[in-house]
């Protein structure tokens, strides 16, 4: 389904078969000179067909069209390599663009073996082979045109400013038009559902990074926040407050879970509340166990770095327990 959501801006819903997200909102901005398409859907035949259907229905000339990828996840970047091979210019942030190209190599995904071990997911016999990030990501190197904070893209009447909003991924970017008060935010802020904030290594507190990005966007004057999933947000400040409340509840939930004993990431995640249709952890598909454990880990590391939780390593498996104060 493709609908005009603002003057010369179309929201194109690309279905994600078999995925809880259901669909990704790709945005198409039309002008007499250059067009811009924001995000693409999975690297799959189904997504490619729907993507091209939207392009054709609007009469978009791909020879006059650029693609922008807000972040590395495969539901956003999946078709980037295929489109690049057609001679289409593809924009991405410098950090996530580099990571997208690394994802095309199996070496990138080998780290999931290490994560399965330290998260204690080996007991669930999970594999990255059925992870949607692996299955549907671009499989070839892409010559991205890298974007940085403050870069401007002029598309018709719109002057789109690149804004760094890391957290959901290390190099997530958004686009802001100050005059029209519109913001394309990818997965940074979503309505009804909450962005997954996962673990990206021990070098940074990614949850704090995400919080700082939320505070950054909160200061902007925005009438329309164009999200990549579900609904357009009209009151971004209210939604940001709700996201902060959600993560505060998550942190308190984890502290309550580990109140009596130290536990592994997997066991903590299995006791957390998830808005999914499954009745138990055992029913979770492998991909959902990855997502849940990654989000639990980002919160646990945040609690560790602020001194509320301590981490230990036993035979290569991480354990977390609450810090007791006398």
Buried (B, 14 or more C-beta within 10 A) or exposed (E): EBEEBBEBBBBBBBBBEEBBBEBBBBBBBBBEEBBBBBBBBBBBEBBBEBBEEBBEEBEBEBEEBBBBBBBBBBBBBBBBBBBBEEEBBBBBBBBBBBBBBEBBEEEBBEEBEEBBBBBBBBEBEBBBEEBBBBBBBBEEEBEBBBBEEEBEBEBBEBBBBBBBBBBBBBBBBBBBBEEBEBBBBBBBBBBEBBBBBBBBEEEEBBBBBBBEBBEBBBEBEBEBBBBBBBEBBEEBEEBBEEBBEEBEEBBEBBBEBBEEEBBBBBBBBBBBEBEEEEEEBEEBBBBBBBBBBBBBBBBBBBBBBEEBBBBEEEEEBBBBBBEEEE
